[in-house]
Amino acid sequence: MEQSQSLAQQNIMKGVIHRQAFEDLATCVKTFFNVDGTQLEPGEFHGQIDFIAGKDILLYRENYSHRTHLECELLGKRFGFSIPLLTAEGKFLGEPVDDKITPSTVSGEAFDHVMERGFEQLIVLLDHERLLKKAEQAGLADSALEAISPGRQWKALKTRPSDIQSIRQNFTTMLSAVIRGEMNLSVDDFEKVIFDSVLPMIDSGEYRVNRHSSAILVQRAIDVCEPVSGPVGISELSTTLNASPRTLQLAFQKVMGTTPHNFFHRRRMTKARMALLKADSRESRVTDIANHHGFSELGRFSVQYRELFGESPKVTLRRNLTSTVAIPFP
């Protein structure tokens, strides 16, 4: 018992992570998420993660320098939610996110998120078992308990704007002050602030299950094309999905902000980049990796690759995919 009390009084962990390339999206958070991302517009990707963490809770702020599509799965036994800072538009499950819609996830769930250039958000990850226990002790409504339980139907919480605005202001102020060294927090104090804010937000929400038809169509298209390594035929894809090319085009424009052709081309580019990073430059060639992902003209591939990621495929191949993140979760 004395050891537990001592641990609770220890100060929280804090840090800043600089993301210098697109692939850092996945490697920086690989302890917590399986991430499959696609960079949807060209240019060198830079970002930063500011974080503070206790034993059972992690709070961090992240930003996106380019439009990005992420498919994610939360790992471990955790519950997570995000608060957009309203610097640019974001879409969760194909629907715009604002103070009335709060994205949330339970470990094992799959979800997707589209961030426009300049998008910033706060992410909160909590120990799921502890959250459920506190929610029951606090007497939350049955609908609220169901919305945060394993096997739930709901992923987006319809929340009160006043709750979200208060959380945004309080968490942003706390995070910035801790990172700058202007505030010292014990693990107990930090976790009390988080739970005191999160439980009322969950209890006041209404819960949504339906996804917009455009988002459903886009996700079906991605699922169909996942095993395809080469170019995607839009006409054949439309036939498979029983949707007209026009309907498919409008759905991708609404959800992804780009055409199906551009999306799947950049998705293949991103997969080729990850393959280059994971490959041994002594045993692999750019040509072989490009061909495997459906790029038969090496010169054209190299030009398009440099335009999208800001470096040549050969430079990428010579680098290693690394991660330097350490967070105190069991």
C-alpha positions as protocol buffer text, in pm:
chain_id: "A"
residue {
  index: 1
  type: MET
  ca { x: 0 y: 0 z: 0 }
}
residue {
  index: 2
  type: GLU
  ca { x: 280 y: 243 z: 85 }
}
residue {
  index: 3
  type: GLN
  ca { x: 442 y: 170 z: -249 }
}
residue {
  index: 4
  type: SER
  ca { x: 116 y: 247 z: -435 }
}
residue {
  index: 5
  type: GLN
  ca { x: 73 y: 574 z: -248 }
}
residue {
  index: 6
  type: SER
  ca { x: 432 y: 668 z: -326 }
}
residue {
  index: 7
  type: LEU
  ca { x: 380 y: 595 z: -696 }
}
residue {
  index: 8
  type: ALA
  ca { x: 63 y: 802 z: -704 }
}
residue {
  index: 9
  type: GLN
  ca { x: 250 y: 1103 z: -565 }
}
residue {
  index: 10
  type: GLN
  ca { x: 523 y: 1084 z: -828 }
}
residue {
  index: 11
  type: ASN
  ca { x: 518 y: 1350 z: -1096 }
}
residue {
  index: 12
  type: ILE
  ca { x: 375 y: 1261 z: -1435 }
}
residue {
  index: 13
  type: MET
  ca { x: 596 y: 1193 z: -1734 }
}
residue {
  index: 14
  type: LYS
  ca { x: 614 y: 1460 z: -2008 }
}
residue {
  index: 15
  type: GLY
  ca { x: 787 y: 1502 z: -2342 }
}
residue {
  index: 16
  type: VAL
  ca { x: 790 y: 1635 z: -2697 }
}
residue {
  index: 17
  type: ILE
  ca { x: 827 y: 1414 z: -3006 }
}
residue {
  index: 18
  type: HIS
  ca { x: 921 y: 1568 z: -3339 }
}
residue {
  index: 19
  type: ARG
  ca { x: 786 y: 1383 z: -3643 }
}
residue {
  index: 20
  type: GLN
  ca { x: 1020 y: 1443 z: -3934 }
}
residue {
  index: 21
  type: ALA
  ca { x: 851 y: 1226 z: -4199 }
}
residue {
  index: 22
  type: PHE
  ca { x: 514 y: 1072 z: -4284 }
}
residue {
  index: 23
  type: GLU
  ca { x: 605 y: 726 z: -4154 }
}
residue {
  index: 24
  type: ASP
  ca { x: 655 y: 871 z: -3805 }
}
residue {
  index: 25
  type: LEU
  ca { x: 275 y: 880 z: -3777 }
}
residue {
  index: 26
  type: ALA
  ca { x: 274 y: 506 z: -3715 }
}
residue {
  index: 27
  type: THR
  ca { x: 603 y: 459 z: -3535 }
}
residue {
  index: 28
  type: CYS
  ca { x: 545 y: 732 z: -3277 }
}
residue {
  index: 29
  type: VAL
  ca { x: 227 y: 571 z: -3145 }
}
residue {
  index: 30
  type: LYS
  ca { x: 287 y: 203 z: -3222 }
}
residue {
  index: 31
  type: THR
  ca { x: 261 y: 116 z: -2851 }
}
residue {
  index: 32
  type: PHE
  ca { x: -101 y: 228 z: -2860 }
}
residue {
  index: 33
  type: PHE
  ca { x: -230 y: 201 z: -3217 }
}
residue {
  index: 34
  type: ASN
  ca { x: -204 y: -10 z: -3529 }
}
residue {
  index: 35
  type: VAL
  ca { x: -200 y: 260 z: -3796 }
}
residue {
  index: 36
  type: ASP
  ca { x: -226 y: 238 z: -4174 }
}
residue {
  index: 37
  type: GLY
  ca { x: -195 y: 587 z: -4322 }
}
residue {
  index: 38
  type: THR
  ca { x: -206 y: 754 z: -4662 }
}
residue {
  index: 39
  type: GLN
  ca { x: -57 y: 1096 z: -4731 }
}
residue {
  index: 40
  type: LEU
  ca { x: -315 y: 1262 z: -4956 }
}
residue {
  index: 41
  type: GLU
  ca { x: -119 y: 1564 z: -5075 }
}
residue {
  index: 42
  type: PRO
  ca { x: 246 y: 1620 z: -5168 }
}
residue {
  index: 43
  type: GLY
  ca { x: 523 y: 1771 z: -4959 }
}
residue {
  index: 44
  type: GLU
  ca { x: 756 y: 1688 z: -4671 }
}
residue {
  index: 45
  type: PHE
  ca { x: 558 y: 1591 z: -4363 }
}
residue {
  index: 46
  type: HIS
  ca { x: 649 y: 1751 z: -4030 }
}
residue {
  index: 47
  type: GLY
  ca { x: 467 y: 1738 z: -3701 }
}
residue {
  index: 48
  type: GLN
  ca { x: 500 y: 1734 z: -3326 }
}
residue {
  index: 49
  type: ILE
  ca { x: 351 y: 1544 z: -3035 }
}
residue {
  index: 50
  type: ASP
  ca { x: 342 y: 1701 z: -2688 }
}
residue {
  index: 51
  type: PHE
  ca { x: 245 y: 1450 z: -2420 }
}
residue {
  index: 52
  type: ILE
  ca { x: 198 y: 1398 z: -2049 }
}
residue {
  index: 53
  type: ALA
  ca { x: 131 y: 1058 z: -1895 }
}
residue {
  index: 54
  type: GLY
  ca { x: 50 y: 890 z: -1569 }
}
residue {
  index: 55
  type: LYS
  ca { x: 30 y: 520 z: -1499 }
}
residue {
  index: 56
  type: ASP
  ca { x: -313 y: 464 z: -1657 }
}
residue {
  index: 57
  type: ILE
  ca { x: -371 y: 778 z: -1866 }
}
residue {
  index: 58
  type: LEU
  ca { x: -199 y: 946 z: -2161 }
}
residue {
  index: 59
  type: LEU
  ca { x: -285 y: 1294 z: -2291 }
}
residue {
  index: 60
  type: TYR
  ca { x: -119 y: 1423 z: -2605 }
}
residue {
  index: 61
  type: ARG
  ca { x: -156 y: 1692 z: -2870 }
}
residue {
  index: 62
  type: GLU
  ca { x: -66 y: 1621 z: -3233 }
}
residue {
  index: 63
  type: ASN
  ca { x: -80 y: 1808 z: -3562 }
}
residue {
  index: 64
  type: TYR
  ca { x: -84 y: 1725 z: -3934 }
}
residue {
  index: 65
  type: SER
  ca { x: 108 y: 1930 z: -4189 }
}
residue {
  index: 66
  type: HIS
  ca { x: -67 y: 1764 z: -4487 }
}
residue {
  index: 67
  type: ARG
  ca { x: -405 y: 1610 z: -4559 }
}
residue {
  index: 68
  type: THR
  ca { x: -391 y: 1255 z: -4427 }
}
residue {
  index: 69
  type: HIS
  ca { x: -611 y: 947 z: -4409 }
}
residue {
  index: 70
  type: LEU
  ca { x: -559 y: 708 z: -4117 }
}
residue {
  index: 71
  type: GLU
  ca { x: -705 y: 365 z: -4052 }
}
residue {
  index: 72
  type: CYS
  ca { x: -643 y: 276 z: -3688 }
}
residue {
  index: 73
  type: GLU
  ca { x: -702 y: 18 z: -3419 }
}
residue {
  index: 74
  type: LEU
  ca { x: -648 y: 98 z: -3052 }
}
residue {
  index: 75
  type: LEU
  ca { x: -431 y: -161 z: -2876 }
}
residue {
  index: 76
  type: GLY
  ca { x: -422 y: -291 z: -2521 }
}
residue {
  index: 77
  type: LYS
  ca { x: -717 y: -259 z: -2288 }
}
residue {
  index: 78
  type: ARG
  ca { x: -790 y: 109 z: -2337 }
}
residue {
  index: 79
  type: PHE
  ca { x: -1059 y: 362 z: -2416 }
}
residue {
  index: 80
  type: GLY
  ca { x: -968 y: 667 z: -2619 }
}
residue {
  index: 81
  type: PHE
  ca { x: -1128 y: 984 z: -2749 }
}
residue {
  index: 82
  type: SER
  ca { x: -1015 y: 1295 z: -2933 }
}
residue {
  index: 83
  type: ILE
  ca { x: -1094 y: 1665 z: -2905 }
}
residue {
  index: 84
  type: PRO
  ca { x: -1025 y: 1867 z: -3224 }
}
residue {
  index: 85
  type: LEU
  ca { x: -865 y: 2206 z: -3169 }
}
residue {
  index: 86
  type: LEU
  ca { x: -1068 y: 2341 z: -3465 }
}
residue {
  index: 87
  type: THR
  ca { x: -761 y: 2460 z: -3657 }
}
residue {
  index: 88
  type: ALA
  ca { x: -873 y: 2270 z: -3970 }
}
residue {
  index: 89
  type: GLU
  ca { x: -1144 y: 2022 z: -4067 }
}
residue {
  index: 90
  type: GLY
  ca { x: -1133 y: 1659 z: -3960 }
}
residue {
  index: 91
  type: LYS
  ca { x: -1366 y: 1369 z: -4040 }
}
residue {
  index: 92
  type: PHE
  ca { x: -1428 y: 1065 z: -3822 }
}
residue {
  index: 93
  type: LEU
  ca { x: -1598 y: 770 z: -3997 }
}
residue {
  index: 94
  type: GLY
  ca { x: -1658 y: 1006 z: -4287 }
}
residue {
  index: 95
  type: GLU
  ca { x: -1846 y: 1270 z: -4088 }
}
residue {
  index: 96
  type: PRO
  ca { x: -1718 y: 1617 z: -3995 }
}
residue {
  index: 97
  type: VAL
  ca { x: -1599 y: 1650 z: -3638 }
}
residue {
  index: 98
  type: ASP
  ca { x: -1693 y: 1950 z: -3426 }
}
residue {
  index: 99
  type: ASP
  ca { x: -1792 y: 2017 z: -3067 }
}
residue {
  index: 100
  type: LYS
  ca { x: -2115 y: 1820 z: -3114 }
}
residue {
  index: 101
  type: ILE
  ca { x: -1939 y: 1503 z: -3235 }
}
residue {
  index: 102
  type: THR
  ca { x: -1658 y: 1346 z: -3029 }
}
residue {
  index: 103
  type: PRO
  ca { x: -1470 y: 1051 z: -3184 }
}
residue {
  index: 104
  type: SER
  ca { x: -1408 y: 765 z: -2942 }
}
residue {
  index: 105
  type: THR
  ca { x: -1268 y: 413 z: -2961 }
}
residue {
  index: 106
  type: VAL
  ca { x: -1230 y: 96 z: -2756 }
}
residue {
  index: 107
  type: SER
  ca { x: -936 y: -140 z: -2798 }
}
residue {
  index: 108
  type: GLY
  ca { x: -999 y: -381 z: -3082 }
}
residue {
  index: 109
  type: GLU
  ca { x: -1223 y: -145 z: -3281 }
}
residue {
  index: 110
  type: ALA
  ca { x: -1124 y: -24 z: -3626 }
}
residue {
  index: 111
  type: PHE
  ca { x: -1189 y: 338 z: -3725 }
}
residue {
  index: 112
  type: ASP
  ca { x: -1075 y: 587 z: -3984 }
}
residue {
  index: 113
  type: HIS
  ca { x: -997 y: 956 z: -3968 }
}
residue {
  index: 114
  type: VAL
  ca { x: -928 y: 1218 z: -4238 }
}
residue {
  index: 115
  type: MET
  ca { x: -732 y: 1525 z: -4133 }
}
residue {
  index: 116
  type: GLU
  ca { x: -694 y: 1836 z: -4347 }
}
residue {
  index: 117
  type: ARG
  ca { x: -368 y: 2029 z: -4362 }
}
residue {
  index: 118
  type: GLY
  ca { x: -313 y: 2208 z: -4031 }
}
residue {
  index: 119
  type: PHE
  ca { x: -545 y: 1982 z: -3830 }
}
residue {
  index: 120
  type: GLU
  ca { x: -465 y: 1956 z: -3459 }
}
residue {
  index: 121
  type: GLN
  ca { x: -627 y: 1747 z: -3186 }
}
residue {
  index: 122
  type: LEU
  ca { x: -596 y: 1632 z: -2829 }
}
residue {
  index: 123
  type: ILE
  ca { x: -596 y: 1255 z: -2773 }
}
residue {
  index: 124
  type: VAL
  ca { x: -685 y: 1100 z: -2437 }
}
residue {
  index: 125
  type: LEU
  ca { x: -617 y: 730 z: -2369 }
}
residue {
  index: 126
  type: LEU
  ca { x: -739 y: 570 z: -2047 }
}
residue {
  index: 127
  type: ASP
  ca { x: -717 y: 228 z: -1887 }
}
residue {
  index: 128
  type: HIS
  ca { x: -1049 y: 78 z: -1993 }
}
residue {
  index: 129
  type: GLU
  ca { x: -1117 y: -135 z: -1687 }
}
residue {
  index: 130
  type: ARG
  ca { x: -1052 y: 156 z: -1456 }
}
residue {
  index: 131
  type: LEU
  ca { x: -1276 y: 387 z: -1659 }
}
residue {
  index: 132
  type: LEU
  ca { x: -1563 y: 137 z: -1648 }
}
residue {
  index: 133
  type: LYS
  ca { x: -1523 y: 94 z: -1272 }
}
residue {
  index: 134
  type: LYS
  ca { x: -1526 y: 470 z: -1210 }
}
residue {
  index: 135
  type: ALA
  ca { x: -1824 y: 513 z: -1442 }
}
residue {
  index: 136
  type: GLU
  ca { x: -2022 y: 252 z: -1248 }
}
residue {
  index: 137
  type: GLN
  ca { x: -1923 y: 405 z: -915 }
}
residue {
  index: 138
  type: ALA
  ca { x: -2031 y: 749 z: -1041 }
}
residue {
  index: 139
  type: GLY
  ca { x: -2374 y: 610 z: -1134 }
}
residue {
  index: 140
  type: LEU
  ca { x: -2358 y: 686 z: -1507 }
}
residue {
  index: 141
  type: ALA
  ca { x: -2670 y: 604 z: -1709 }
}
residue {
  index: 142
  type: ASP
  ca { x: -2696 y: 258 z: -1863 }
}
residue {
  index: 143
  type: SER
  ca { x: -2672 y: 408 z: -2212 }
}
residue {
  index: 144
  type: ALA
  ca { x: -2345 y: 578 z: -2118 }
}
residue {
  index: 145
  type: LEU
  ca { x: -2201 y: 256 z: -1972 }
}
residue {
  index: 146
  type: GLU
  ca { x: -2300 y: 69 z: -2288 }
}
residue {
  index: 147
  type: ALA
  ca { x: -2130 y: 333 z: -2503 }
}
residue {
  index: 148
  type: ILE
  ca { x: -1791 y: 271 z: -2340 }
}
residue {
  index: 149
  type: SER
  ca { x: -1820 y: -109 z: -2297 }
}
residue {
  index: 150
  type: PRO
  ca { x: -1661 y: -379 z: -2516 }
}
residue {
  index: 151
  type: GLY
  ca { x: -1883 y: -481 z: -2806 }
}
residue {
  index: 152
  type: ARG
  ca { x: -2058 y: -144 z: -2811 }
}
residue {
  index: 153
  type: GLN
  ca { x: -2237 y: -20 z: -3122 }
}
residue {
  index: 154
  type: TRP
  ca { x: -2147 y: 346 z: -3080 }
}
residue {
  index: 155
  type: LYS
  ca { x: -1820 y: 507 z: -3187 }
}
residue {
  index: 156
  type: ALA
  ca { x: -1902 y: 877 z: -3208 }
}
residue {
  index: 157
  type: LEU
  ca { x: -2047 y: 1051 z: -2904 }
}
residue {
  index: 158
  type: LYS
  ca { x: -2293 y: 1334 z: -2962 }
}
residue {
  index: 159
  type: THR
  ca { x: -2172 y: 1566 z: -2688 }
}
residue {
  index: 160
  type: ARG
  ca { x: -2263 y: 1905 z: -2543 }
}
residue {
  index: 161
  type: PRO
  ca { x: -2047 y: 2179 z: -2697 }
}
residue {
  index: 162
  type: SER
  ca { x: -2003 y: 2343 z: -2356 }
}
residue {
  index: 163
  type: ASP
  ca { x: -1847 y: 2021 z: -2218 }
}
residue {
  index: 164
  type: ILE
  ca { x: -1606 y: 1989 z: -2511 }
}
residue {
  index: 165
  type: GLN
  ca { x: -1510 y: 2357 z: -2502 }
}
residue {
  index: 166
  type: SER
  ca { x: -1432 y: 2330 z: -2131 }
}
residue {
  index: 167
  type: ILE
  ca { x: -1223 y: 2014 z: -2180 }
}
residue {
  index: 168
  type: ARG
  ca { x: -1038 y: 2170 z: -2473 }
}
residue {
  index: 169
  type: GLN
  ca { x: -945 y: 2480 z: -2275 }
}
residue {
  index: 170
  type: ASN
  ca { x: -853 y: 2298 z: -1952 }
}
residue {
  index: 171
  type: PHE
  ca { x: -653 y: 2017 z: -2112 }
}
residue {
  index: 172
  type: THR
  ca { x: -469 y: 2249 z: -2354 }
}
residue {
  index: 173
  type: THR
  ca { x: -375 y: 2487 z: -2071 }
}
residue {
  index: 174
  type: MET
  ca { x: -261 y: 2201 z: -1847 }
}
residue {
  index: 175
  type: LEU
  ca { x: -60 y: 2031 z: -2123 }
}
residue {
  index: 176
  type: SER
  ca { x: 117 y: 2352 z: -2229 }
}
residue {
  index: 177
  type: ALA
  ca { x: 199 y: 2452 z: -1870 }
}
residue {
  index: 178
  type: VAL
  ca { x: 342 y: 2109 z: -1787 }
}
residue {
  index: 179
  type: ILE
  ca { x: 550 y: 2093 z: -2106 }
}
residue {
  index: 180
  type: ARG
  ca { x: 693 y: 2441 z: -2037 }
}
residue {
  index: 181
  type: GLY
  ca { x: 780 y: 2343 z: -1681 }
}
residue {
  index: 182
  type: GLU
  ca { x: 535 y: 2591 z: -1530 }
}
residue {
  index: 183
  type: MET
  ca { x: 323 y: 2326 z: -1356 }
}
residue {
  index: 184
  type: ASN
  ca { x: 411 y: 2015 z: -1158 }
}
residue {
  index: 185
  type: LEU
  ca { x: 145 y: 1746 z: -1132 }
}
residue {
  index: 186
  type: SER
  ca { x: 146 y: 1422 z: -937 }
}
residue {
  index: 187
  type: VAL
  ca { x: 2 y: 1113 z: -1104 }
}
residue {
  index: 188
  type: ASP
  ca { x: -297 y: 1135 z: -866 }
}
residue {
  index: 189
  type: ASP
  ca { x: -369 y: 1501 z: -946 }
}
residue {
  index: 190
  type: PHE
  ca { x: -334 y: 1446 z: -1322 }
}
residue {
  index: 191
  type: GLU
  ca { x: -566 y: 1146 z: -1331 }
}
residue {
  index: 192
  type: LYS
  ca { x: -824 y: 1320 z: -1110 }
}
residue {
  index: 193
  type: VAL
  ca { x: -839 y: 1613 z: -1355 }
}
residue {
  index: 194
  type: ILE
  ca { x: -892 y: 1374 z: -1647 }
}
residue {
  index: 195
  type: PHE
  ca { x: -1160 y: 1156 z: -1488 }
}
residue {
  index: 196
  type: ASP
  ca { x: -1346 y: 1455 z: -1340 }
}
residue {
  index: 197
  type: SER
  ca { x: -1376 y: 1594 z: -1694 }
}
residue {
  index: 198
  type: VAL
  ca { x: -1437 y: 1275 z: -1889 }
}
residue {
  index: 199
  type: LEU
  ca { x: -1714 y: 1114 z: -1681 }
}
residue {
  index: 200
  type: PRO
  ca { x: -1962 y: 1407 z: -1714 }
}
residue {
  index: 201
  type: MET
  ca { x: -1888 y: 1429 z: -2088 }
}
residue {
  index: 202
  type: ILE
  ca { x: -1972 y: 1059 z: -2137 }
}
residue {
  index: 203
  type: ASP
  ca { x: -2281 y: 1075 z: -1918 }
}
residue {
  index: 204
  type: SER
  ca { x: -2435 y: 1369 z: -2103 }
}
residue {
  index: 205
  type: GLY
  ca { x: -2389 y: 1228 z: -2452 }
}
residue {
  index: 206
  type: GLU
  ca { x: -2628 y: 1077 z: -2703 }
}
residue {
  index: 207
  type: TYR
  ca { x: -2485 y: 789 z: -2900 }
}
residue {
  index: 208
  type: ARG
  ca { x: -2471 y: 742 z: -3274 }
}
residue {
  index: 209
  type: VAL
  ca { x: -2445 y: 418 z: -3469 }
}
residue {
  index: 210
  type: ASN
  ca { x: -2519 y: 516 z: -3829 }
}
residue {
  index: 211
  type: ARG
  ca { x: -2248 y: 607 z: -4076 }
}
residue {
  index: 212
  type: HIS
  ca { x: -2310 y: 834 z: -4373 }
}
residue {
  index: 213
  type: SER
  ca { x: -2368 y: 638 z: -4695 }
}
residue {
  index: 214
  type: SER
  ca { x: -2067 y: 804 z: -4861 }
}
residue {
  index: 215
  type: ALA
  ca { x: -1838 y: 692 z: -4578 }
}
residue {
  index: 216
  type: ILE
  ca { x: -1975 y: 337 z: -4599 }
}
residue {
  index: 217
  type: LEU
  ca { x: -1910 y: 326 z: -4974 }
}
residue {
  index: 218
  type: VAL
  ca { x: -1555 y: 459 z: -4937 }
}
residue {
  index: 219
  type: GLN
  ca { x: -1473 y: 205 z: -4666 }
}
residue {
  index: 220
  type: ARG
  ca { x: -1614 y: -78 z: -4880 }
}
residue {
  index: 221
  type: ALA
  ca { x: -1395 y: 39 z: -5168 }
}
residue {
  index: 222
  type: ILE
  ca { x: -1085 y: 39 z: -4947 }
}
residue {
  index: 223
  type: ASP
  ca { x: -1167 y: -308 z: -4814 }
}
residue {
  index: 224
  type: VAL
  ca { x: -1212 y: -445 z: -5169 }
}
residue {
  index: 225
  type: CYS
  ca { x: -883 y: -295 z: -5287 }
}
residue {
  index: 226
  type: GLU
  ca { x: -676 y: -386 z: -4980 }
}
residue {
  index: 227
  type: PRO
  ca { x: -537 y: -711 z: -5130 }
}
residue {
  index: 228
  type: VAL
  ca { x: -472 y: -550 z: -5470 }
}
residue {
  index: 229
  type: SER
  ca { x: -106 y: -453 z: -5516 }
}
residue {
  index: 230
  type: GLY
  ca { x: -141 y: -283 z: -5855 }
}
residue {
  index: 231
  type: PRO
  ca { x: -348 y: 3 z: -5997 }
}
residue {
  index: 232
  type: VAL
  ca { x: -718 y: 8 z: -5917 }
}
residue {
  index: 233
  type: GLY
  ca { x: -961 y: 3 z: -6209 }
}
residue {
  index: 234
  type: ILE
  ca { x: -1237 y: 245 z: -6115 }
}
residue {
  index: 235
  type: SER
  ca { x: -1490 y: 92 z: -6358 }
}
residue {
  index: 236
  type: GLU
  ca { x: -1429 y: -258 z: -6225 }
}
residue {
  index: 237
  type: LEU
  ca { x: -1443 y: -126 z: -5868 }
}
residue {
  index: 238
  type: SER
  ca { x: -1776 y: 45 z: -5936 }
}
residue {
  index: 239
  type: THR
  ca { x: -1917 y: -279 z: -6075 }
}
residue {
  index: 240
  type: THR
  ca { x: -1797 y: -475 z: -5772 }
}
residue {
  index: 241
  type: LEU
  ca { x: -1953 y: -223 z: -5535 }
}
residue {
  index: 242
  type: ASN
  ca { x: -2273 y: -194 z: -5740 }
}
residue {
  index: 243
  type: ALA
  ca { x: -2228 y: 184 z: -5754 }
}
residue {
  index: 244
  type: SER
  ca { x: -2189 y: 411 z: -6054 }
}
residue {
  index: 245
  type: PRO
  ca { x: -1848 y: 571 z: -6117 }
}
residue {
  index: 246
  type: ARG
  ca { x: -2011 y: 909 z: -6054 }
}
residue {
  index: 247
  type: THR
  ca { x: -2146 y: 797 z: -5714 }
}
residue {
  index: 248
  type: LEU
  ca { x: -1805 y: 657 z: -5621 }
}
residue {
  index: 249
  type: GLN
  ca { x: -1634 y: 979 z: -5730 }
}
residue {
  index: 250
  type: LEU
  ca { x: -1869 y: 1196 z: -5524 }
}
residue {
  index: 251
  type: ALA
  ca { x: -1827 y: 973 z: -5219 }
}
residue {
  index: 252
  type: PHE
  ca { x: -1446 y: 999 z: -5228 }
}
residue {
  index: 253
  type: GLN
  ca { x: -1462 y: 1374 z: -5282 }
}
residue {
  index: 254
  type: LYS
  ca { x: -1693 y: 1410 z: -4982 }
}
residue {
  index: 255
  type: VAL
  ca { x: -1494 y: 1187 z: -4746 }
}
residue {
  index: 256
  type: MET
  ca { x: -1133 y: 1208 z: -4868 }
}
residue {
  index: 257
  type: GLY
  ca { x: -1130 y: 1538 z: -5053 }
}
residue {
  index: 258
  type: THR
  ca { x: -987 y: 1372 z: -5363 }
}
residue {
  index: 259
  type: THR
  ca { x: -1078 y: 1131 z: -5644 }
}
residue {
  index: 260
  type: PRO
  ca { x: -1071 y: 751 z: -5609 }
}
residue {
  index: 261
  type: HIS
  ca { x: -785 y: 737 z: -5860 }
}
residue {
  index: 262
  type: ASN
  ca { x: -572 y: 985 z: -5665 }
}
residue {
  index: 263
  type: PHE
  ca { x: -650 y: 822 z: -5332 }
}
residue {
  index: 264
  type: PHE
  ca { x: -553 y: 471 z: -5437 }
}
residue {
  index: 265
  type: HIS
  ca { x: -245 y: 597 z: -5622 }
}
residue {
  index: 266
  type: ARG
  ca { x: -119 y: 776 z: -5310 }
}
residue {
  index: 267
  type: ARG
  ca { x: -214 y: 478 z: -5097 }
}
residue {
  index: 268
  type: ARG
  ca { x: 9 y: 256 z: -5312 }
}
residue {
  index: 269
  type: MET
  ca { x: 284 y: 519 z: -5291 }
}
residue {
  index: 270
  type: THR
  ca { x: 260 y: 516 z: -4913 }
}
residue {
  index: 271
  type: LYS
  ca { x: 274 y: 135 z: -4902 }
}
residue {
  index: 272
  type: ALA
  ca { x: 580 y: 142 z: -5129 }
}
residue {
  index: 273
  type: ARG
  ca { x: 743 y: 392 z: -4893 }
}
residue {
  index: 274
  type: MET
  ca { x: 686 y: 171 z: -4591 }
}
residue {
  index: 275
  type: ALA
  ca { x: 826 y: -128 z: -4784 }
}
residue {
  index: 276
  type: LEU
  ca { x: 1139 y: 74 z: -4874 }
}
residue {
  index: 277
  type: LEU
  ca { x: 1189 y: 173 z: -4512 }
}
residue {
  index: 278
  type: LYS
  ca { x: 1157 y: -185 z: -4390 }
}
residue {
  index: 279
  type: ALA
  ca { x: 1379 y: -334 z: -4661 }
}
residue {
  index: 280
  type: ASP
  ca { x: 1751 y: -411 z: -4631 }
}
residue {
  index: 281
  type: SER
  ca { x: 1925 y: -186 z: -4884 }
}
residue {
  index: 282
  type: ARG
  ca { x: 2192 y: -452 z: -4934 }
}
residue {
  index: 283
  type: GLU
  ca { x: 1938 y: -707 z: -5052 }
}
residue {
  index: 284
  type: SER
  ca { x: 1651 y: -503 z: -5202 }
}
residue {
  index: 285
  type: ARG
  ca { x: 1618 y: -278 z: -5504 }
}
residue {
  index: 286
  type: VAL
  ca { x: 1388 y: 17 z: -5560 }
}
residue {
  index: 287
  type: THR
  ca { x: 1279 y: -138 z: -5891 }
}
residue {
  index: 288
  type: ASP
  ca { x: 1160 y: -460 z: -5727 }
}
residue {
  index: 289
  type: ILE
  ca { x: 965 y: -280 z: -5456 }
}
residue {
  index: 290
  type: ALA
  ca { x: 809 y: -38 z: -5706 }
}
residue {
  index: 291
  type: ASN
  ca { x: 705 y: -325 z: -5933 }
}
residue {
  index: 292
  type: HIS
  ca { x: 554 y: -516 z: -5642 }
}
residue {
  index: 293
  type: HIS
  ca { x: 325 y: -220 z: -5572 }
}
residue {
  index: 294
  type: GLY
  ca { x: 221 y: -184 z: -5935 }
}
residue {
  index: 295
  type: PHE
  ca { x: 463 y: 86 z: -6054 }
}
residue {
  index: 296
  type: SER
  ca { x: 617 y: -48 z: -6375 }
}
residue {
  index: 297
  type: GLU
  ca { x: 790 y: 272 z: -6493 }
}
residue {
  index: 298
  type: LEU
  ca { x: 1073 y: 339 z: -6246 }
}
residue {
  index: 299
  type: GLY
  ca { x: 1152 y: 689 z: -6375 }
}
residue {
  index: 300
  type: ARG
  ca { x: 793 y: 806 z: -6342 }
}
residue {
  index: 301
  type: PHE
  ca { x: 761 y: 638 z: -6003 }
}
residue {
  index: 302
  type: SER
  ca { x: 1073 y: 817 z: -5876 }
}
residue {
  index: 303
  type: VAL
  ca { x: 949 y: 1157 z: -5990 }
}
residue {
  index: 304
  type: GLN
  ca { x: 604 y: 1111 z: -5836 }
}
residue {
  index: 305
  type: TYR
  ca { x: 758 y: 969 z: -5518 }
}
residue {
  index: 306
  type: ARG
  ca { x: 982 y: 1272 z: -5472 }
}
residue {
  index: 307
  type: GLU
  ca { x: 689 y: 1508 z: -5536 }
}
residue {
  index: 308
  type: LEU
  ca { x: 482 y: 1334 z: -5270 }
}
residue {
  index: 309
  type: PHE
  ca { x: 740 y: 1269 z: -4997 }
}
residue {
  index: 310
  type: GLY
  ca { x: 1018 y: 1521 z: -5065 }
}
residue {
  index: 311
  type: GLU
  ca { x: 1297 y: 1267 z: -5121 }
}
residue {
  index: 312
  type: SER
  ca { x: 1394 y: 1000 z: -5374 }
}
residue {
  index: 313
  type: PRO
  ca { x: 1309 y: 630 z: -5326 }
}
residue {
  index: 314
  type: LYS
  ca { x: 1681 y: 550 z: -5306 }
}
residue {
  index: 315
  type: VAL
  ca { x: 1726 y: 785 z: -5011 }
}
residue {
  index: 316
  type: THR
  ca { x: 1431 y: 623 z: -4835 }
}
residue {
  index: 317
  type: LEU
  ca { x: 1574 y: 274 z: -4895 }
}
residue {
  index: 318
  type: ARG
  ca { x: 1900 y: 371 z: -4727 }
}
residue {
  index: 319
  type: ARG
  ca { x: 1723 y: 484 z: -4411 }
}
residue {
  index: 320
  type: ASN
  ca { x: 1586 y: 267 z: -4131 }
}
residue {
  index: 321
  type: LEU
  ca { x: 1239 y: 283 z: -3985 }
}
residue {
  index: 322
  type: THR
  ca { x: 1289 y: 366 z: -3618 }
}
residue {
  index: 323
  type: SER
  ca { x: 1089 y: 480 z: -3321 }
}
residue {
  index: 324
  type: THR
  ca { x: 1217 y: 649 z: -3005 }
}
residue {
  index: 325
  type: VAL
  ca { x: 901 y: 671 z: -2797 }
}
residue {
  index: 326
  type: ALA
  ca { x: 880 y: 543 z: -2440 }
}
residue {
  index: 327
  type: ILE
  ca { x: 559 y: 583 z: -2238 }
}
residue {
  index: 328
  type: PRO
  ca { x: 511 y: 437 z: -1887 }
}
residue {
  index: 329
  type: PHE
  ca { x: 218 y: 203 z: -1956 }
}
residue {
  index: 330
  type: PRO
  ca { x: 225 y: -156 z: -1828 }
}
